[in-house]
Each structure stands twice: as structure tokens, then as C-alpha cells.
Amino acid sequence: MKNIFVGNLDFSATEGSIRSLFEAYGAVEKVSLVTDRDTGRSRGFAFVEMTDDGEAERAISALNGHNVGGRALNVNEARPRAERSSGGGFRDRGSRGGGYARQRREPRW
């Protein structure tokens, strides 16, 4: 199974339109269109999983640079996702009191 990155998509692209584009080259297992979590709109890229590596390579070769909706697609094998720390998002910005980690002051009585 090969995971393929598809970039520079038209913002009106749908999972169905991407699937039909890749199915011309072989069996498509899954299409994941990446959307903005706040607006729900497409972010202009997607991931396509194809079961056969040979078919996936043919799709990458044929569709990279292919013009769809007035935009040249950027199609290549997806890189593995980078490891993330499980820090929870809040980081101490140092001991100077700047940023989010402000120093507490004693109340003036």
C-alpha cells in the first residue's frame, strides 16, 4: 500500500473527484481531503492510499504537474508523519516572565 500526497488542489475539489482522478490508474483504498477545522473548507491538499505500488507509481508519474481546475497538481509519495512530543501545547517561555509564563507578583496592600 502506498500513501500519496496530492497538493495544489482547487479548493472546490471533493473526495469523489480526487478518487475518480486516481481510479483511472488503479484501485484506490482511501481518499483523505484535508479541511480547515474552523471553517470546514478544503486546505488545498489531500492524501490518497492505493493498494498496488505499481499502480500508485503510474498515478504519481501521470498526475504530477497535471492541470486540474486551472492548477498544476503536485503529486508525490507522502513522507512519514513527523514524531510529535506529547507536551500538550503549553510551553514555558523561560524564566524572564515574557510570553505565556508570566511571573506572579505579590499584591500591593
N, C-alpha and C positions, 0 to 999 in steps of 0.2 A: 504494500500500500504506500502511495506517495502523496504527500501533502504539498499542494501548490499554492503559492501566493499570487494573487491577481490584483494589481494596483492600477491606479489612474482610471478607475471606473467612472462612468457617468453617474451622477447622483440619483438618477431615476432608475438605475439598474435594479433588478429584483433577483432573488434566488433562482426563480424559474428561468429567467433569461440567461443567467450565467450557466445554469445546468444545461440548457439546450445548446449553448455555445460549445461546451466541453463534451457533451454526449456525442457529438459528431466524430470524436476521436476514440471513444470507448466508454466503458461503464463508469458512472460517477456514483460514488458511495455517499458523499455528503457535500453540501454547499453551505458555508457559513458567511453570510454577508454581515460585515461589522457595522454596527449602528451606534450613534451617539446616545449615551444613556439618558441624557436630559431631554433631547428633542425627538429621539427615535429616528432621525434622518440618517441615511447612509453616510459613512465616513469616506467612501470612495475606494474601499478595498475589500477583498474577500479571500477566503481560503476554500479550496476545492480538494477533496480527497478522491483519488482514483485508485481502483483496486489493482490494476495491472500496471507495472512500472514502465513497460514498453509503450503502452497507450498514453501514459502520462507524459513520457518524454516527447512523443509525437505531438501531443497537445501543446506542450511548452514551446517546442520549436515553431509550430504553425501559428500560435496565437501571440507570441511575444512581438510587440510592435504592430499588431493587427489593429486597424481602425474600427472602433465601435462607438457609435454615437458622437463622432467627431473627435474622439480621444484615442491616442495610441496606447494600447494596453501594455503594462509591464507585467510579464508572466515569467515566473521562475520557481524553482523548488524552494519551499519555505524553510527557513532556518529554524532550528530548535529554539523553543522559548527560553529566554534567559532566566537563570535562577533568581528568585527574589527572596529577600530576607523577610521574616515574619514579624517585623518590628511594629506593625500596627499603624504606621503613618506619622506618628508624633516623634519628632527628633529633637533632642536637646541641642540648642544652637551655641553652646559654650557657656562659660561662667560669667560673661560680661553683662548679662541681663538683657541683651538685644533679642530681637526675633520673638519667638513664641514663649521662650522660657524666661519670663520676667522675674526679677528678684522681688521678694516681698519686703515691704517697708513697714517699719514699726509705726503705729498710729501716733499722731501728734496730739497730746492731751493738753 
